[in-house]
């Protein structure tokens, strides 16, 4: 009885190990996927597909791909959805975690580099400088019976003076729409910031921070942001970070921001 149970456990363990291996493209499809670099944070694959070559089902964590040649083919997901792929040499794309198989539908081979991110602490470091103008739209509602207490909805335009890049695409400018609860000598703000990238894609962020007045000067603290996703190449991208904010005499605010994305 115990021997049978032990054998069963060993068999289950072997099956789980084989299942995990079966998801690794370098194991199940070595003709197309080669590991060229690996450390604790990333694994780099060199991928080659000959004319009309077909891959097998495999799995990737969140990844960045760099196309070394033009590529024309399809990607079939685990649930059967088929997506057409048409890329140019030098193009950099982002891919959320996925299980799929690839196929080259053209008469020419294609080649790319794929950078897989390994764990929850891994990610691509980003930093940049954002300058936001005073709100161009603002509506303030005072709270009756509570002096110096109000709520405000505002919108402001921002420009990157030192852009950062997500998946190889640089930030340009954006619009922040937020709500502020003012308590007189301090306020709490939160909202959504929509960034426009150099290629026209959008990135969506949430943010929050506190504002206080000290010695007649405005101070901003605790500014944190979260990247919620986006359009085009930014679909499925996630990230977090913070900003150091410095109010200017002309009403603008300079944000020195940093963080990571996956």
C-alpha positions as CSV (number, residue, x, y, z in Angstrom):
1,X,0.0,0.0,0.0
2,X,2.7,2.5,1.0
3,X,4.9,1.4,-1.9
4,X,2.0,1.9,-4.3
5,X,1.4,5.4,-2.8
6,X,5.1,6.3,-3.0
7,X,5.2,5.2,-6.7
8,X,2.1,7.3,-7.3
9,X,3.7,10.3,-5.8
10,X,6.9,9.8,-7.8
11,X,4.8,9.4,-11.0
12,X,2.9,12.6,-10.2
13,X,6.1,14.5,-9.6
14,X,7.6,13.2,-12.9
15,X,4.5,14.2,-14.8
16,X,4.6,17.7,-13.2
17,X,8.2,18.0,-14.1
18,X,7.5,16.9,-17.7
19,X,4.6,19.3,-17.9
20,X,6.8,22.2,-16.8
21,X,9.4,21.2,-19.3
22,X,6.8,20.9,-22.0
23,X,6.1,24.6,-21.7
24,X,9.7,25.7,-22.3
25,X,10.3,26.5,-26.0
26,X,14.0,25.7,-25.7
27,X,13.1,22.2,-24.6
28,X,10.2,21.3,-26.8
29,X,11.3,23.3,-29.9
30,X,15.1,23.5,-29.9
31,X,15.2,23.8,-33.7
32,X,13.6,27.2,-33.5
33,X,14.5,28.4,-29.9
34,X,18.1,28.7,-28.5
35,X,19.1,30.1,-25.1
36,X,22.0,32.5,-25.7
37,X,22.1,34.2,-22.3
38,X,20.6,33.6,-18.8
39,X,20.9,35.0,-15.3
40,X,18.7,35.4,-12.2
41,X,16.5,38.1,-13.8
42,X,16.3,37.3,-17.6
43,X,16.7,34.7,-20.2
44,X,17.5,35.6,-23.8
45,X,16.3,33.4,-26.7
46,X,17.5,33.6,-30.3
47,X,14.6,32.5,-32.5
48,X,14.8,31.3,-36.1
49,X,12.0,30.2,-38.3
50,X,12.7,29.0,-41.9
51,X,10.2,29.5,-44.7
52,X,6.8,28.1,-43.8
53,X,8.2,26.6,-40.6
54,X,5.7,25.7,-37.8
55,X,6.5,25.7,-34.1
56,X,4.9,23.8,-31.3
57,X,2.8,25.0,-28.3
58,X,5.0,26.6,-25.6
59,X,4.9,29.3,-22.9
60,X,6.7,32.6,-22.3
61,X,6.7,34.9,-19.3
62,X,6.5,38.7,-19.9
63,X,9.0,39.4,-22.7
64,X,10.6,42.0,-25.0
65,X,11.3,41.0,-28.6
66,X,13.8,42.6,-30.9
67,X,13.2,41.7,-34.6
68,X,16.5,41.1,-36.5
69,X,14.7,40.6,-39.8
70,X,11.3,41.3,-41.3
71,X,8.8,38.8,-40.1
72,X,5.5,37.5,-41.5
73,X,3.5,34.8,-39.8
74,X,0.9,33.9,-37.3
75,X,0.7,33.2,-33.6
76,X,-1.9,30.7,-32.4
77,X,-2.9,30.9,-28.7
78,X,-3.7,28.0,-26.4
79,X,-7.4,28.6,-26.9
80,X,-7.2,28.6,-30.7
81,X,-7.2,32.4,-31.5
82,X,-4.9,33.2,-34.4
83,X,-3.1,36.6,-34.7
84,X,-1.3,37.7,-37.8
85,X,2.2,39.1,-37.3
86,X,3.9,41.5,-39.7
87,X,7.0,43.2,-38.4
88,X,10.0,45.1,-39.7
89,X,13.7,44.5,-38.9
90,X,14.7,46.6,-35.9
91,X,11.2,46.7,-34.5
92,X,10.9,46.2,-30.7
93,X,7.7,44.8,-29.2
94,X,6.3,43.9,-25.8
95,X,4.6,40.6,-25.1
96,X,2.6,39.8,-22.0
97,X,2.8,36.2,-20.5
98,X,1.5,33.9,-23.1
99,X,1.1,30.2,-24.2
100,X,1.1,29.9,-28.0
101,X,2.8,28.5,-31.1
102,X,4.3,30.4,-34.1
103,X,4.3,29.8,-37.8
104,X,6.2,31.5,-40.6
105,X,3.8,32.0,-43.5
106,X,6.3,33.6,-45.9
107,X,8.9,32.3,-48.3
108,X,11.7,34.0,-46.3
109,X,13.2,33.0,-43.0
110,X,12.9,35.3,-40.0
111,X,15.0,35.8,-36.9
112,X,14.5,37.6,-33.6
113,X,15.8,38.0,-30.0
114,X,13.4,37.5,-27.1
115,X,14.2,38.7,-23.6
116,X,12.1,36.8,-21.0
117,X,11.6,38.4,-17.6
118,X,11.8,35.8,-14.8
119,X,10.2,36.9,-11.6
120,X,7.9,39.4,-9.9
121,X,10.9,41.6,-8.8
122,X,12.4,41.7,-12.3
123,X,11.5,44.4,-14.8
124,X,12.9,47.0,-17.0
125,X,14.1,50.1,-15.2
126,X,12.8,53.4,-16.5
127,X,13.4,57.1,-15.4
128,X,12.5,60.4,-16.9
129,X,11.5,64.0,-16.3
130,X,7.9,65.3,-16.8
131,X,6.8,68.9,-16.6
132,X,3.1,69.6,-15.9
133,X,1.4,73.0,-16.5
134,X,-1.1,74.5,-14.0
135,X,-4.6,72.9,-14.5
136,X,-6.2,74.2,-17.6
137,X,-9.6,73.0,-16.3
138,X,-10.6,73.0,-12.7
139,X,-14.0,72.9,-10.8
140,X,-14.0,73.4,-7.0
141,X,-16.9,72.6,-4.7
142,X,-16.7,73.7,-1.1
143,X,-18.1,71.5,1.7
144,X,-20.9,73.2,3.6
145,X,-20.3,73.4,7.3
146,X,-16.6,72.5,7.0
147,X,-14.5,75.6,6.6
148,X,-11.4,75.2,4.3
149,X,-12.7,71.9,3.1
150,X,-13.4,71.4,-0.6
151,X,-13.3,68.9,-3.5
152,X,-11.8,69.7,-6.9
153,X,-11.8,68.0,-10.3
154,X,-8.9,69.2,-12.5
155,X,-7.1,68.4,-15.7
156,X,-3.6,69.3,-16.7
157,X,-1.3,68.9,-19.7
158,X,2.2,67.5,-19.3
159,X,5.3,67.2,-21.5
160,X,8.3,64.9,-21.2
161,X,11.5,66.9,-21.2
162,X,13.5,63.7,-20.6
163,X,11.4,60.9,-22.0
164,X,11.5,57.3,-20.9
165,X,11.0,54.3,-23.2
166,X,8.6,51.4,-22.8
167,X,9.2,48.5,-25.2
168,X,11.5,50.7,-27.2
169,X,8.9,53.5,-27.7
170,X,9.5,56.9,-26.1
171,X,7.0,59.0,-24.2
172,X,6.0,62.4,-25.5
173,X,3.2,64.1,-23.7
174,X,0.0,63.4,-21.8
175,X,-3.0,64.6,-19.9
176,X,-3.7,64.0,-16.2
177,X,-7.3,64.1,-14.9
178,X,-7.7,64.0,-11.1
179,X,-9.6,64.7,-8.0
180,X,-8.3,66.6,-5.0
181,X,-9.7,66.7,-1.5
182,X,-8.5,69.9,0.1
183,X,-8.3,70.2,3.9
184,X,-7.0,73.8,4.0
185,X,-3.3,73.3,4.9
186,X,-3.0,70.0,3.0
187,X,-4.7,68.0,0.3
188,X,-4.8,64.5,-1.2
189,X,-4.9,64.0,-4.9
190,X,-5.5,60.9,-7.1
191,X,-6.3,60.4,-10.7
192,X,-5.5,59.0,-14.2
193,X,-2.7,60.0,-16.5
194,X,-2.9,59.2,-20.2
195,X,0.4,59.3,-21.9
196,X,0.8,59.6,-25.7
197,X,3.9,57.7,-27.1
198,X,6.0,58.6,-30.1
199,X,4.2,56.1,-32.3
200,X,0.7,57.2,-31.2
201,X,0.1,54.4,-28.7
202,X,-1.4,55.3,-25.3
203,X,-0.2,54.4,-21.8
204,X,-2.6,54.5,-18.9
205,X,-1.4,55.3,-15.3
206,X,-3.1,55.8,-12.0
207,X,-1.4,58.2,-9.5
208,X,-1.7,59.7,-6.1
209,X,0.1,62.2,-3.9
210,X,-0.2,64.7,-1.0
211,X,0.2,68.5,-1.2
212,X,1.0,70.7,1.8
213,X,1.9,74.3,2.4
214,X,4.9,75.2,4.5
215,X,6.4,78.7,5.0
216,X,4.2,79.9,2.1
217,X,5.6,77.2,-0.3
218,X,3.9,74.3,-1.8
219,X,5.3,70.8,-1.1
220,X,4.4,67.6,-2.8
221,X,5.1,64.2,-1.2
222,X,4.3,60.5,-1.5
223,X,3.8,60.7,-5.3
224,X,3.3,57.1,-6.6
225,X,2.2,55.8,-10.0
226,X,1.1,52.5,-11.5
227,X,1.1,51.6,-15.1
228,X,-2.2,49.9,-15.8
229,X,-1.7,49.0,-19.5
230,X,-2.0,50.6,-22.9
231,X,-2.8,50.3,-26.6
232,X,-0.8,48.8,-29.4
233,X,2.7,47.8,-28.3
234,X,1.8,48.7,-24.7
235,X,-1.1,46.3,-24.4
236,X,-0.6,44.2,-21.3
237,X,2.3,46.3,-19.9
238,X,2.3,46.7,-16.1
239,X,4.6,48.8,-13.9
240,X,5.0,50.8,-10.7
241,X,7.1,53.6,-9.5
242,X,7.4,57.0,-7.8
243,X,8.2,60.7,-8.6
244,X,9.9,63.5,-6.8
245,X,7.9,66.6,-7.5
246,X,9.2,70.2,-7.4
247,X,6.7,73.0,-7.8
248,X,7.9,76.0,-9.8
249,X,7.2,79.7,-9.3
250,X,5.2,79.9,-12.5
251,X,2.8,77.2,-11.3
252,X,4.3,74.3,-13.2
253,X,5.5,71.2,-11.5
254,X,8.6,69.2,-12.5
255,X,8.4,65.5,-11.8
256,X,11.6,63.3,-11.7
257,X,10.1,59.8,-12.0
258,X,11.5,56.3,-11.9
259,X,10.2,52.8,-11.7
260,X,10.0,49.4,-13.4
261,X,7.7,47.9,-16.0
262,X,7.0,44.3,-17.3
